[in-house]
Amino acid sequence: MRNTFADEFYALGKEDPRLAVIVADISPAGSIAKFREHFPTRFINTGVAEQIMIGLAAGMAMRGLRPFAYTIATFALFRPYEFLRLDLGYQDLPVTVVGIGGGVTYSTLGGTHHAMEDISIAASIPNMQVVAPCDPAETRILTRYLATENRKPTYMRLNKAGEPDLTATAEPFELGRVRYLRRGKDTCLLAYGPIVKQALDVADALEARGESVSVCSVHMIKPLDVEGIVEALKTHKRVVVLEEHVPHGGLTSRVKEVAWDNRASCELKAFTLKDAFIHCYGSHEELLAEHGLGFDAIAASLGISE
Amino acid sequence: MASFDAGESKRRCLEHRLRILEISQLVGALHVAPAFSCLEATDTVYNGLMRRGDDGLFRDIFIMSKGHGCMSQYVILEALGILTKEQMAGYCKPYGCLGAHPDYGVAGIEASTGSLGHGLGIAAGMGHAERLLGRDTAVYCLIGDGEMQEGSIWEAVMMTPNLGLSNLVAILDFNDYQGLGRTTETHPHFMPMAEKVRSFGWEAADVDGHDGAAIYDAITKRRGDKPFFLTCHTIKGKGVSYMENVPIWHYRAPNPEEYRKAVAELKGSLA
């Protein structure tokens, strides 16, 4: 995802001299190195200083540039939070803050590097959009949109490198709309980010048992496609949210709100990270499992027996 | 180079102070003393330093990073015809657009401030953007001395010379007062500021912050190859004896009797 972001950003930056990137001692590598080399004045490294990363981006946006701020999600969001809130949100500036390592991607680095509640706190800022592509292809589309048409402050959650493409056979991407990767009638799995892969695996298992299953990438969590969520709730017997995020304030909370507001009668289940800092180290998959987001736990809870 | 008339500066600042006091009789929520300490500096930027285009719009930028000093900015913008009398009458009223901290989007206001430590970073981003866009815009940013304690200010102090922003001028309103006491007492090793910012790569100078001509000279005669940091030595509540260096006037509005006394004192001061 981060390499796709870098490739796309470089390609767009060649065309548009207003595009700039401000990093805080973390680089997306790949093509950003080329961007830095070709456009040294549009690549700023603030060092280990995140408040000025956002402040510079705000000032640049106010004079007509299209800045992206980029670092590890925890440091992109939690450390300079009030700068996102006031410089970007209050002033409603077209700045994209890219946080890499969303959720527990940095599985061996501990809680200091986990962004488990990033969606929640970003979405709580008025004016702030929140997007989270599920694969490199969606990363490319969203990067292009944010660099060209977008006029709102936006938090984009990415994971890291090496995620598989999941959307080759999906329905066409429509910005902000719940996107069906496959369409069924019984169960609908809603997710965003690379955990959509887990949703597809769960869908395969459910289909093997004869269920008809939908899988959706909810790539924009704020503003949420409420109409699309309502449709999913009304046209399926069961809706399941899979979210690499704490239980509150993210997609799970929003889907439950929408379900209540719209008198949804389907079964509704959610699998999220725990509301806990877990002191556990291992692979990304191992941490998800420790949080209860592993395939086996989800399968068992949904009544799938191997 | 254009000259700066010291007598005119004094006359304008007297009018500004009287206007602020006049508004203080209409609305209680007012930072009078913090506006009085930075009044000459703000006036000098607007009336001496900032260039206006043929369309009347400023080509240079001023950011009031110590947002609670904005009453000085409002009365100057009014005198310049950028804010209207009607807008001023709506200060802190539901139908108005002016609050006790400046708000981006209002005529003449370049950034929303009020939470301290935001203006200098924004100013640096603007200065860098103007360079990239090929414009010779100068960016002036007024900071409070208590505000200098924010870590974010030091991130900006560090980055501004890295970006080579010689188009940026930071003006410190060193009135030596903050919420709970004198800055030089609560933080005894903090001042002087000039030597600290010089060590970060700035050009720096000190000046009497109530002498408009001195502020003008210090800024226009700077070398100009680095960002410039001007410490203005000021008095909180400057111009009204009972307000000077008395912390309660950070936020209090004078009662009618106090108002009359303040007006009499100010008018007498120019005689």
Interface residues (C-beta under 8 A of the other chain):
Chain A: P17 A20 T41 R42 I44 T46 G47 A49 Q51 I52 I54 G55 L56 A57 A58 G59 M60 A61 M62 R63 G64 L65 P67 E82 F83 L86 D87 Y90 Q91
Chain B: Y104 G105 E110 A111 S112 S115 G117 H118 L120 G121 I122 A123 A124 G125 M126 G127 H128 A129 E130 R131 L132 L133 G151 S152 E155 A156 M158 M159 L163
